[in-house]
Amino acid sequence: MPDYWNNLPKAAYTGRENVSAAAVLAAWGIADWGNRERFYEGNYVGWCMVHLPVGWMLSLEGHNFYLLDQHGQVRGEIYDAFERPKGDVIIITDEDIEEAGISKAEWEEAFPPGEVRKEPEKPRMELRTAIRFKTSFTLGNTYSFWAENPLGQQIFSISDEPVTDEEYNEKIPRLRKRVFDWMGEHYPGWEDHTTYWDAFVETDKRWSGMKDAIAAAAYGMLADKSDDDLRTLQAHMGRGEKYTDYVAALQSELSSIFAWPDDTPPFCIAAHVAWHMKLEMDQRIGRARY
């Protein structure tokens, strides 16, 4: 059942033309969003009163509000919550006048045509999917693209792949396609705003209790290796797609170390083991030169 009243922007969108924000909010259990009778109960322009599910809340960070669920996962980001009025002319539609509860004649009497009026920037809310994709470039002409769960953990990634200007138009789409294809195979339907929100909560609990074991596994895999062995392994791990291939293969190897419901630890666990291995090799033989 809903927990308490709160305010959310009247303007909400999903980023996809064929996906209704109202349908997503209803599926999430947010009651009364879009109820025209409640648009002005909160006395805030552009906001409406809603019931949030138990444990949900609005959190303020910087200039934006975030809609958080009971696990602290960001379901929506609210923009322009504190924008001051701007612009010189406001365009009022018949629907706006109807929502205000006055007649068009009353409106025109109060605001004669041609009179300068200010327009407040309307707050708006972007609804998120549980799985998001992020990208980054470095000054060294390397490219990273990864899928991330709502708790900020990477699900699958290609990191620091060298990309020259000449390769850009061919290589970037191919790298992105590889990540999307992997996600489609392992997380079908990730595009749906209502899926996978609960899937990573248990993983996060297990992850929190495994950090020492992950570091120990990495050091144990390197314990008996000579410096020459480490240099060979360092070159084998590489970076970019080569490193992704290494981490994917490491998942199976770690099955004998970490018990997991489907026998194979997630990619993110193997990636952190590999990361600790790289740190240890950097200290013992120096950083790799690519």
Summary of the structure (lengths in Angstrom):
residues: 290
radius of gyration: 25.4
end to end distance: 56.2
largest distance: 87.5
contacts: 779
relative contact order: 0.10
helix: 38%
strand: 22%
